[in-house]
Every structure is written in structure tokens, then in C-alpha cells.
């Protein structure tokens, strides 16, 4: 099987998110264009919170507040 080109995911940065209730989600995709500059990774929190809001509206299952976020480690 052909290997996936690593550059194809360069448009996204993956984050592991831990919520205040202890729930954890891994590999949340955030567009790399939204990151960097003086704010660093802080815009990723707003992006993930917006995703969570949209998911909650559709599913009726809200997620709690985010406790912490960190870039996922490359494997």
C-alpha cells in the first residue's frame, strides 16, 4: 500500500483536547492558517469551541468547557 504524503496534512494542525469534565478528544484538526503570529496556538481554542458549539446544536449533546489543549504528538 502506498504511503500517504506527509505534506497532504500540512494544511491542518492536530490538537488533543481535555475538557473540564475529564473527557478527552484526540487529533482535532485546526487549519494551520488560523495559527501562528503573536497569538501562537491560542486561536485553536476558539476554533475548537466553535466546532463544539455546532456539533452540540446538531446532536443536542453539549460538551463542557475546555480545560487544556496541546498539539498532538506526531507518530
PDB file of N, CA, C and O in Angstrom:
ATOM      1  N   UNK A   1       0.840  -1.170   0.000  1.00  0.00           N
ATOM      2  CA  UNK A   1       0.000   0.000   0.000  1.00  0.00           C
ATOM      3  C   UNK A   1       0.890   1.239   0.000  1.00  0.00           C
ATOM      4  O   UNK A   1       1.895   1.288   0.709  1.00  0.00           O
ATOM      5  N   UNK A   2       0.523   2.225  -0.785  1.00  0.00           N
ATOM      6  CA  UNK A   2       1.314   3.442  -0.883  1.00  0.00           C
ATOM      7  C   UNK A   2       1.212   4.245   0.405  1.00  0.00           C
ATOM      8  O   UNK A   2       0.168   4.277   1.055  1.00  0.00           O
ATOM      9  N   UNK A   3       2.303   4.884   0.755  1.00  0.00           N
ATOM     10  CA  UNK A   3       2.313   5.722   1.946  1.00  0.00           C
ATOM     11  C   UNK A   3       1.675   7.060   1.629  1.00  0.00           C
ATOM     12  O   UNK A   3       1.785   7.571   0.515  1.00  0.00           O
ATOM     13  N   UNK A   4       1.021   7.607   2.607  1.00  0.00           N
ATOM     14  CA  UNK A   4       0.378   8.905   2.460  1.00  0.00           C
ATOM     15  C   UNK A   4       1.453   9.989   2.496  1.00  0.00           C
ATOM     16  O   UNK A   4       2.361   9.943   3.326  1.00  0.00           O
ATOM     17  N   UNK A   5       1.348  10.941   1.614  1.00  0.00           N
ATOM     18  CA  UNK A   5       2.298  12.045   1.562  1.00  0.00           C
ATOM     19  C   UNK A   5       2.102  12.923   2.795  1.00  0.00           C
ATOM     20  O   UNK A   5       1.000  13.426   3.014  1.00  0.00           O
ATOM     21  N   UNK A   6       3.130  13.118   3.595  1.00  0.00           N
ATOM     22  CA  UNK A   6       3.046  13.902   4.827  1.00  0.00           C
ATOM     23  C   UNK A   6       2.656  15.347   4.552  1.00  0.00           C
ATOM     24  O   UNK A   6       2.071  16.003   5.413  1.00  0.00           O
ATOM     25  N   UNK A   7       2.967  15.842   3.381  1.00  0.00           N
ATOM     26  CA  UNK A   7       2.628  17.229   3.064  1.00  0.00           C
ATOM     27  C   UNK A   7       1.132  17.417   2.858  1.00  0.00           C
ATOM     28  O   UNK A   7       0.654  18.551   2.912  1.00  0.00           O
ATOM     29  N   UNK A   8       0.384  16.360   2.628  1.00  0.00           N
ATOM     30  CA  UNK A   8      -1.056  16.500   2.399  1.00  0.00           C
ATOM     31  C   UNK A   8      -1.788  16.966   3.655  1.00  0.00           C
ATOM     32  O   UNK A   8      -2.861  17.561   3.548  1.00  0.00           O
ATOM     33  N   UNK A   9      -1.238  16.712   4.842  1.00  0.00           N
ATOM     34  CA  UNK A   9      -1.848  17.162   6.091  1.00  0.00           C
ATOM     35  C   UNK A   9      -1.267  18.484   6.577  1.00  0.00           C
ATOM     36  O   UNK A   9      -1.598  18.930   7.676  1.00  0.00           O
ATOM     37  N   UNK A  10      -0.421  19.108   5.795  1.00  0.00           N
ATOM     38  CA  UNK A  10       0.223  20.345   6.220  1.00  0.00           C
ATOM     39  C   UNK A  10      -0.770  21.488   6.364  1.00  0.00           C
ATOM     40  O   UNK A  10      -0.431  22.526   6.933  1.00  0.00           O
ATOM     41  N   UNK A  11      -1.983  21.322   5.861  1.00  0.00           N
ATOM     42  CA  UNK A  11      -2.993  22.359   5.967  1.00  0.00           C
ATOM     43  C   UNK A  11      -3.649  22.384   7.335  1.00  0.00           C
ATOM     44  O   UNK A  11      -4.357  23.335   7.667  1.00  0.00           O
ATOM     45  N   UNK A  12      -3.421  21.343   8.137  1.00  0.00           N
ATOM     46  CA  UNK A  12      -4.041  21.230   9.443  1.00  0.00           C
ATOM     47  C   UNK A  12      -2.997  20.938  10.516  1.00  0.00           C
ATOM     48  O   UNK A  12      -1.954  20.342  10.247  1.00  0.00           O
ATOM     49  N   UNK A  13      -3.302  21.370  11.735  1.00  0.00           N
ATOM     50  CA  UNK A  13      -2.514  21.020  12.909  1.00  0.00           C
ATOM     51  C   UNK A  13      -3.447  20.236  13.821  1.00  0.00           C
ATOM     52  O   UNK A  13      -4.597  20.627  14.017  1.00  0.00           O
ATOM     53  N   UNK A  14      -2.963  19.138  14.376  1.00  0.00           N
ATOM     54  CA  UNK A  14      -3.779  18.282  15.231  1.00  0.00           C
ATOM     55  C   UNK A  14      -3.582  18.641  16.698  1.00  0.00           C
ATOM     56  O   UNK A  14      -2.460  18.875  17.148  1.00  0.00           O
ATOM     57  N   UNK A  15      -4.689  18.683  17.437  1.00  0.00           N
ATOM     58  CA  UNK A  15      -4.655  19.018  18.857  1.00  0.00           C
ATOM     59  C   UNK A  15      -5.370  17.946  19.662  1.00  0.00           C
ATOM     60  O   UNK A  15      -6.363  17.370  19.216  1.00  0.00           O
ATOM     61  N   UNK A  16      -4.845  17.687  20.862  1.00  0.00           N
ATOM     62  CA  UNK A  16      -5.528  16.860  21.850  1.00  0.00           C
ATOM     63  C   UNK A  16      -6.209  17.829  22.811  1.00  0.00           C
ATOM     64  O   UNK A  16      -5.587  18.771  23.302  1.00  0.00           O
ATOM     65  N   UNK A  17      -7.495  17.589  23.076  1.00  0.00           N
ATOM     66  CA  UNK A  17      -8.295  18.498  23.893  1.00  0.00           C
ATOM     67  C   UNK A  17      -8.783  17.752  25.122  1.00  0.00           C
ATOM     68  O   UNK A  17      -9.303  16.641  25.017  1.00  0.00           O
ATOM     69  N   UNK A  18      -8.615  18.366  26.292  1.00  0.00           N
ATOM     70  CA  UNK A  18      -9.131  17.819  27.547  1.00  0.00           C
ATOM     71  C   UNK A  18     -10.165  18.806  28.077  1.00  0.00           C
ATOM     72  O   UNK A  18      -9.902  20.002  28.195  1.00  0.00           O
ATOM     73  N   UNK A  19     -11.340  18.282  28.393  1.00  0.00           N
ATOM     74  CA  UNK A  19     -12.435  19.105  28.898  1.00  0.00           C
ATOM     75  C   UNK A  19     -12.451  19.067  30.420  1.00  0.00           C
ATOM     76  O   UNK A  19     -11.874  18.166  31.030  1.00  0.00           O
ATOM     77  N   UNK A  20     -13.115  20.051  31.035  1.00  0.00           N
ATOM     78  CA  UNK A  20     -13.144  20.144  32.497  1.00  0.00           C
ATOM     79  C   UNK A  20     -13.805  18.943  33.155  1.00  0.00           C
ATOM     80  O   UNK A  20     -13.519  18.641  34.313  1.00  0.00           O
ATOM     81  N   UNK A  21     -14.692  18.248  32.431  1.00  0.00           N
ATOM     82  CA  UNK A  21     -15.351  17.063  32.999  1.00  0.00           C
ATOM     83  C   UNK A  21     -14.489  15.806  32.871  1.00  0.00           C
ATOM     84  O   UNK A  21     -14.931  14.719  33.243  1.00  0.00           O
ATOM     85  N   UNK A  22     -13.253  15.941  32.344  1.00  0.00           N
ATOM     86  CA  UNK A  22     -12.336  14.821  32.219  1.00  0.00           C
ATOM     87  C   UNK A  22     -12.355  14.138  30.867  1.00  0.00           C
ATOM     88  O   UNK A  22     -11.492  13.308  30.581  1.00  0.00           O
ATOM     89  N   UNK A  23     -13.338  14.478  30.017  1.00  0.00           N
ATOM     90  CA  UNK A  23     -13.404  13.884  28.688  1.00  0.00           C
ATOM     91  C   UNK A  23     -12.225  14.382  27.845  1.00  0.00           C
ATOM     92  O   UNK A  23     -11.761  15.513  27.993  1.00  0.00           O
ATOM     93  N   UNK A  24     -11.762  13.506  26.964  1.00  0.00           N
ATOM     94  CA  UNK A  24     -10.625  13.842  26.114  1.00  0.00           C
ATOM     95  C   UNK A  24     -10.958  13.513  24.667  1.00  0.00           C
ATOM     96  O   UNK A  24     -11.545  12.469  24.382  1.00  0.00           O
ATOM     97  N   UNK A  25     -10.587  14.401  23.755  1.00  0.00           N
ATOM     98  CA  UNK A  25     -10.684  14.119  22.330  1.00  0.00           C
ATOM     99  C   UNK A  25      -9.301  14.308  21.738  1.00  0.00           C
ATOM    100  O   UNK A  25      -8.571  15.225  22.115  1.00  0.00           O
ATOM    101  N   UNK A  26      -8.956  13.453  20.830  1.00  0.00           N
ATOM    102  CA  UNK A  26      -7.628  13.485  20.232  1.00  0.00           C
ATOM    103  C   UNK A  26      -7.703  13.849  18.763  1.00  0.00           C
ATOM    104  O   UNK A  26      -8.712  13.622  18.095  1.00  0.00           O
ATOM    105  N   UNK A  27      -6.619  14.418  18.282  1.00  0.00           N
ATOM    106  CA  UNK A  27      -6.434  14.710  16.867  1.00  0.00           C
ATOM    107  C   UNK A  27      -7.528  15.587  16.280  1.00  0.00           C
ATOM    108  O   UNK A  27      -8.046  15.311  15.198  1.00  0.00           O
ATOM    109  N   UNK A  28      -7.874  16.644  17.001  1.00  0.00           N
ATOM    110  CA  UNK A  28      -8.829  17.614  16.464  1.00  0.00           C
ATOM    111  C   UNK A  28      -8.097  18.471  15.447  1.00  0.00           C
ATOM    112  O   UNK A  28      -7.059  19.055  15.760  1.00  0.00           O
ATOM    113  N   UNK A  29      -8.622  18.555  14.239  1.00  0.00           N
ATOM    114  CA  UNK A  29      -7.975  19.295  13.155  1.00  0.00           C
ATOM    115  C   UNK A  29      -8.308  20.775  13.233  1.00  0.00           C
ATOM    116  O   UNK A  29      -9.472  21.162  13.334  1.00  0.00           O
ATOM    117  N   UNK A  30      -7.259  21.599  13.184  1.00  0.00           N
ATOM    118  CA  UNK A  30      -7.398  23.049  13.149  1.00  0.00           C
ATOM    119  C   UNK A  30      -6.604  23.539  11.943  1.00  0.00           C
ATOM    120  O   UNK A  30      -5.446  23.155  11.778  1.00  0.00           O
ATOM    121  N   UNK A  31      -7.200  24.377  11.097  1.00  0.00           N
ATOM    122  CA  UNK A  31      -6.473  24.871   9.923  1.00  0.00           C
ATOM    123  C   UNK A  31      -5.203  25.615  10.340  1.00  0.00           C
ATOM    124  O   UNK A  31      -5.232  26.477  11.218  1.00  0.00           O
ATOM    125  N   UNK A  32      -4.104  25.269   9.700  1.00  0.00           N
ATOM    126  CA  UNK A  32      -2.829  25.896  10.064  1.00  0.00           C
ATOM    127  C   UNK A  32      -2.827  27.385   9.749  1.00  0.00           C
ATOM    128  O   UNK A  32      -2.052  28.133  10.347  1.00  0.00           O
ATOM    129  N   UNK A  33      -3.675  27.837   8.824  1.00  0.00           N
ATOM    130  CA  UNK A  33      -3.760  29.259   8.516  1.00  0.00           C
ATOM    131  C   UNK A  33      -4.296  30.071   9.690  1.00  0.00           C
ATOM    132  O   UNK A  33      -4.047  31.273   9.777  1.00  0.00           O
ATOM    133  N   UNK A  34      -5.035  29.419  10.598  1.00  0.00           N
ATOM    134  CA  UNK A  34      -5.607  30.107  11.758  1.00  0.00           C
ATOM    135  C   UNK A  34      -4.605  30.265  12.891  1.00  0.00           C
ATOM    136  O   UNK A  34      -4.886  30.970  13.859  1.00  0.00           O
ATOM    137  N   UNK A  35      -3.456  29.634  12.797  1.00  0.00           N
ATOM    138  CA  UNK A  35      -2.473  29.624  13.882  1.00  0.00           C
ATOM    139  C   UNK A  35      -1.282  30.506  13.562  1.00  0.00           C
ATOM    140  O   UNK A  35      -1.125  30.984  12.439  1.00  0.00           O
ATOM    141  N   UNK A  36      -0.455  30.712  14.561  1.00  0.00           N
ATOM    142  CA  UNK A  36       0.777  31.450  14.360  1.00  0.00           C
ATOM    143  C   UNK A  36       0.640  32.914  14.732  1.00  0.00           C
ATOM    144  O   UNK A  36      -0.309  33.318  15.405  1.00  0.00           O
ATOM    145  N   UNK A  37       1.580  33.676  14.293  1.00  0.00           N
ATOM    146  CA  UNK A  37       1.564  35.091  14.640  1.00  0.00           C
ATOM    147  C   UNK A  37       1.833  35.294  16.117  1.00  0.00           C
ATOM    148  O   UNK A  37       2.430  34.441  16.775  1.00  0.00           O
ATOM    149  N   UNK A  38       1.393  36.414  16.627  1.00  0.00           N
ATOM    150  CA  UNK A  38       1.638  36.735  18.033  1.00  0.00           C
ATOM    151  C   UNK A  38       0.811  35.880  18.982  1.00  0.00           C
ATOM    152  O   UNK A  38       1.192  35.688  20.137  1.00  0.00           O
ATOM    153  N   UNK A  39      -0.324  35.363  18.503  1.00  0.00           N
ATOM    154  CA  UNK A  39      -1.201  34.573  19.362  1.00  0.00           C
ATOM    155  C   UNK A  39      -0.796  33.107  19.453  1.00  0.00           C
ATOM    156  O   UNK A  39      -1.313  32.391  20.311  1.00  0.00           O
ATOM    157  N   UNK A  40       0.096  32.644  18.613  1.00  0.00           N
ATOM    158  CA  UNK A  40       0.537  31.251  18.646  1.00  0.00           C
ATOM    159  C   UNK A  40      -0.602  30.288  18.429  1.00  0.00           C
ATOM    160  O   UNK A  40      -1.307  30.376  17.424  1.00  0.00           O
ATOM    161  N   UNK A  41      -0.800  29.351  19.373  1.00  0.00           N
ATOM    162  CA  UNK A  41      -1.839  28.333  19.248  1.00  0.00           C
ATOM    163  C   UNK A  41      -3.163  28.748  19.886  1.00  0.00           C
ATOM    164  O   UNK A  41      -4.125  27.982  19.832  1.00  0.00           O
ATOM    165  N   UNK A  42      -3.244  29.923  20.479  1.00  0.00           N
ATOM    166  CA  UNK A  42      -4.471  30.351  21.160  1.00  0.00           C
ATOM    167  C   UNK A  42      -5.696  30.383  20.243  1.00  0.00           C
ATOM    168  O   UNK A  42      -6.785  30.041  20.705  1.00  0.00           O
ATOM    169  N   UNK A  43      -5.578  30.775  18.964  1.00  0.00           N
ATOM    170  CA  UNK A  43      -6.759  30.738  18.089  1.00  0.00           C
ATOM    171  C   UNK A  43      -7.341  29.332  17.907  1.00  0.00           C
ATOM    172  O   UNK A  43      -8.503  29.193  17.524  1.00  0.00           O
ATOM    173  N   UNK A  44      -6.558  28.301  18.172  1.00  0.00           N
ATOM    174  CA  UNK A  44      -7.062  26.934  18.043  1.00  0.00           C
ATOM    175  C   UNK A  44      -8.189  26.676  19.034  1.00  0.00           C
ATOM    176  O   UNK A  44      -9.138  25.957  18.720  1.00  0.00           O
ATOM    177  N   UNK A  45      -8.096  27.247  20.210  1.00  0.00           N
ATOM    178  CA  UNK A  45      -9.140  27.069  21.233  1.00  0.00           C
ATOM    179  C   UNK A  45     -10.477  27.615  20.717  1.00  0.00           C
ATOM    180  O   UNK A  45     -11.507  26.952  20.841  1.00  0.00           O
ATOM    181  N   UNK A  46     -10.462  28.806  20.147  1.00  0.00           N
ATOM    182  CA  UNK A  46     -11.694  29.401  19.621  1.00  0.00           C
ATOM    183  C   UNK A  46     -12.262  28.555  18.479  1.00  0.00           C
ATOM    184  O   UNK A  46     -13.477  28.388  18.371  1.00  0.00           O
ATOM    185  N   UNK A  47     -11.384  28.025  17.633  1.00  0.00           N
ATOM    186  CA  UNK A  47     -11.826  27.188  16.518  1.00  0.00           C
ATOM    187  C   UNK A  47     -12.501  25.918  17.033  1.00  0.00           C
ATOM    188  O   UNK A  47     -13.572  25.549  16.549  1.00  0.00           O
ATOM    189  N   UNK A  48     -11.890  25.248  18.004  1.00  0.00           N
ATOM    190  CA  UNK A  48     -12.445  24.005  18.553  1.00  0.00           C
ATOM    191  C   UNK A  48     -13.741  24.295  19.315  1.00  0.00           C
ATOM    192  O   UNK A  48     -14.693  23.522  19.219  1.00  0.00           O
ATOM    193  N   UNK A  49     -13.792  25.398  20.071  1.00  0.00           N
ATOM    194  CA  UNK A  49     -15.013  25.755  20.781  1.00  0.00           C
ATOM    195  C   UNK A  49     -16.158  25.998  19.796  1.00  0.00           C
ATOM    196  O   UNK A  49     -17.297  25.611  20.060  1.00  0.00           O
ATOM    197  N   UNK A  50     -15.857  26.641  18.659  1.00  0.00           N
ATOM    198  CA  UNK A  50     -16.875  26.871  17.641  1.00  0.00           C
ATOM    199  C   UNK A  50     -17.349  25.537  17.049  1.00  0.00           C
ATOM    200  O   UNK A  50     -18.547  25.336  16.846  1.00  0.00           O
ATOM    201  N   UNK A  51     -16.411  24.635  16.776  1.00  0.00           N
ATOM    202  CA  UNK A  51     -16.782  23.295  16.288  1.00  0.00           C
ATOM    203  C   UNK A  51     -17.690  22.599  17.291  1.00  0.00           C
ATOM    204  O   UNK A  51     -18.708  22.017  16.916  1.00  0.00           O
ATOM    205  N   UNK A  52     -17.320  22.659  18.570  1.00  0.00           N
ATOM    206  CA  UNK A  52     -18.117  22.010  19.616  1.00  0.00           C
ATOM    207  C   UNK A  52     -19.525  22.584  19.670  1.00  0.00           C
ATOM    208  O   UNK A  52     -20.487  21.839  19.853  1.00  0.00           O
ATOM    209  N   UNK A  53     -19.661  23.913  19.512  1.00  0.00           N
ATOM    210  CA  UNK A  53     -20.976  24.542  19.522  1.00  0.00           C
ATOM    211  C   UNK A  53     -21.850  24.039  18.374  1.00  0.00           C
ATOM    212  O   UNK A  53     -23.027  23.732  18.558  1.00  0.00           O
ATOM    213  N   UNK A  54     -21.243  23.962  17.178  1.00  0.00           N
ATOM    214  CA  UNK A  54     -22.002  23.498  16.013  1.00  0.00           C
ATOM    215  C   UNK A  54     -22.408  22.029  16.160  1.00  0.00           C
ATOM    216  O   UNK A  54     -23.523  21.649  15.802  1.00  0.00           O
ATOM    217  N   UNK A  55     -21.502  21.213  16.685  1.00  0.00           N
ATOM    218  CA  UNK A  55     -21.807  19.797  16.906  1.00  0.00           C
ATOM    219  C   UNK A  55     -22.928  19.661  17.939  1.00  0.00           C
ATOM    220  O   UNK A  55     -23.833  18.844  17.769  1.00  0.00           O
ATOM    221  N   UNK A  56     -22.869  20.453  19.003  1.00  0.00           N
ATOM    222  CA  UNK A  56     -23.886  20.391  20.053  1.00  0.00           C
ATOM    223  C   UNK A  56     -25.252  20.805  19.523  1.00  0.00           C
ATOM    224  O   UNK A  56     -26.267  20.224  19.907  1.00  0.00           O
ATOM    225  N   UNK A  57     -25.287  21.795  18.652  1.00  0.00           N
ATOM    226  CA  UNK A  57     -26.559  22.229  18.074  1.00  0.00           C
ATOM    227  C   UNK A  57     -27.209  21.105  17.269  1.00  0.00           C
ATOM    228  O   UNK A  57     -28.425  20.919  17.314  1.00  0.00           O
ATOM    229  N   UNK A  58     -26.389  20.364  16.538  1.00  0.00           N
ATOM    230  CA  UNK A  58     -26.918  19.296  15.694  1.00  0.00           C
ATOM    231  C   UNK A  58     -27.263  18.035  16.480  1.00  0.00           C
ATOM    232  O   UNK A  58     -28.247  17.357  16.184  1.00  0.00           O
ATOM    233  N   UNK A  59     -26.439  17.728  17.487  1.00  0.00           N
ATOM    234  CA  UNK A  59     -26.629  16.468  18.212  1.00  0.00           C
ATOM    235  C   UNK A  59     -27.454  16.614  19.482  1.00  0.00           C
ATOM    236  O   UNK A  59     -28.059  15.649  19.949  1.00  0.00           O
ATOM    237  N   UNK A  60     -27.479  17.817  20.040  1.00  0.00           N
ATOM    238  CA  UNK A  60     -28.172  18.018  21.306  1.00  0.00           C
ATOM    239  C   UNK A  60     -27.343  17.603  22.505  1.00  0.00           C
ATOM    240  O   UNK A  60     -27.844  17.607  23.629  1.00  0.00           O
ATOM    241  N   UNK A  61     -26.077  17.244  22.287  1.00  0.00           N
ATOM    242  CA  UNK A  61     -25.179  16.833  23.367  1.00  0.00           C
ATOM    243  C   UNK A  61     -24.031  17.836  23.496  1.00  0.00           C
ATOM    244  O   UNK A  61     -23.018  17.711  22.808  1.00  0.00           O
ATOM    245  N   UNK A  62     -24.188  18.836  24.380  1.00  0.00           N
ATOM    246  CA  UNK A  62     -23.117  19.830  24.511  1.00  0.00           C
ATOM    247  C   UNK A  62     -21.887  19.270  25.220  1.00  0.00           C
ATOM    248  O   UNK A  62     -21.989  18.399  26.084  1.00  0.00           O
ATOM    249  N   UNK A  63     -20.748  19.780  24.842  1.00  0.00           N
ATOM    250  CA  UNK A  63     -19.510  19.428  25.541  1.00  0.00           C
ATOM    251  C   UNK A  63     -19.239  20.514  26.561  1.00  0.00           C
ATOM    252  O   UNK A  63     -19.686  21.650  26.409  1.00  0.00           O
ATOM    253  N   UNK A  64     -18.510  20.159  27.591  1.00  0.00           N
ATOM    254  CA  UNK A  64     -18.186  21.127  28.632  1.00  0.00           C
ATOM    255  C   UNK A  64     -17.092  22.080  28.184  1.00  0.00           C
ATOM    256  O   UNK A  64     -16.600  21.999  27.058  1.00  0.00           O
ATOM    257  N   UNK A  65     -16.724  22.976  29.071  1.00  0.00           N
ATOM    258  CA  UNK A  65     -15.638  23.910  28.772  1.00  0.00           C
ATOM    259  C   UNK A  65     -14.302  23.180  28.616  1.00  0.00           C
ATOM    260  O   UNK A  65     -14.067  22.142  29.234  1.00  0.00           O
ATOM    261  N   UNK A  66     -13.451  23.739  27.791  1.00  0.00           N
ATOM    262  CA  UNK A  66     -12.126  23.155  27.556  1.00  0.00           C
ATOM    263  C   UNK A  66     -11.218  23.493  28.732  1.00  0.00           C
ATOM    264  O   UNK A  66     -11.114  24.649  29.143  1.00  0.00           O
ATOM    265  N   UNK A  67     -10.565  22.470  29.265  1.00  0.00           N
ATOM    266  CA  UNK A  67      -9.611  22.652  30.361  1.00  0.00           C
ATOM    267  C   UNK A  67      -8.228  22.949  29.800  1.00  0.00           C
ATOM    268  O   UNK A  67      -7.558  23.878  30.250  1.00  0.00           O
ATOM    269  N   UNK A  68      -7.799  22.156  28.813  1.00  0.00           N
ATOM    270  CA  UNK A  68      -6.478  22.374  28.219  1.00  0.00           C
ATOM    271  C   UNK A  68      -6.419  21.802  26.808  1.00  0.00           C
ATOM    272  O   UNK A  68      -7.186  20.913  26.439  1.00  0.00           O
ATOM    273  N   UNK A  69      -5.491  22.336  26.041  1.00  0.00           N
ATOM    274  CA  UNK A  69      -5.251  21.867  24.680  1.00  0.00           C
ATOM    275  C   UNK A  69      -3.744  21.804  24.459  1.00  0.00           C
ATOM    276  O   UNK A  69      -2.989  22.625  24.980  1.00  0.00           O
ATOM    277  N   UNK A  70      -3.325  20.818  23.681  1.00  0.00           N
ATOM    278  CA  UNK A  70      -1.908  20.698  23.330  1.00  0.00           C
ATOM    279  C   UNK A  70      -1.815  20.081  21.955  1.00  0.00           C
ATOM    280  O   UNK A  70      -2.659  19.276  21.562  1.00  0.00           O
ATOM    281  N   UNK A  71      -0.790  20.462  21.230  1.00  0.00           N
ATOM    282  CA  UNK A  71      -0.585  19.851  19.915  1.00  0.00           C
ATOM    283  C   UNK A  71      -0.366  18.359  20.090  1.00  0.00           C
ATOM    284  O   UNK A  71       0.356  17.918  20.984  1.00  0.00           O
ATOM    285  N   UNK A  72      -1.000  17.598  19.221  1.00  0.00           N
ATOM    286  CA  UNK A  72      -0.849  16.144  19.271  1.00  0.00           C
ATOM    287  C   UNK A  72       0.568  15.783  18.845  1.00  0.00           C
ATOM    288  O   UNK A  72       1.151  16.413  17.962  1.00  0.00           O
ATOM    289  N   UNK A  73       1.100  14.769  19.483  1.00  0.00           N
ATOM    290  CA  UNK A  73       2.445  14.317  19.139  1.00  0.00           C
ATOM    291  C   UNK A  73       2.400  13.544  17.843  1.00  0.00           C
ATOM    292  O   UNK A  73       1.504  12.727  17.631  1.00  0.00           O
ATOM    293  N   UNK A  74       3.344  13.792  16.990  1.00  0.00           N
ATOM    294  CA  UNK A  74       3.437  13.051  15.713  1.00  0.00           C
ATOM    295  C   UNK A  74       3.859  11.627  15.998  1.00  0.00           C
ATOM    296  O   UNK A  74       4.684  11.363  16.872  1.00  0.00           O
ATOM    297  N   UNK A  75       3.273  10.716  15.239  1.00  0.00           N
ATOM    298  CA  UNK A  75       3.621   9.305  15.426  1.00  0.00           C
ATOM    299  C   UNK A  75       4.490   8.833  14.313  1.00  0.00           C
ATOM    300  O   UNK A  75       4.890   7.669  14.294  1.00  0.00           O
TER     301      UNK A  75
END
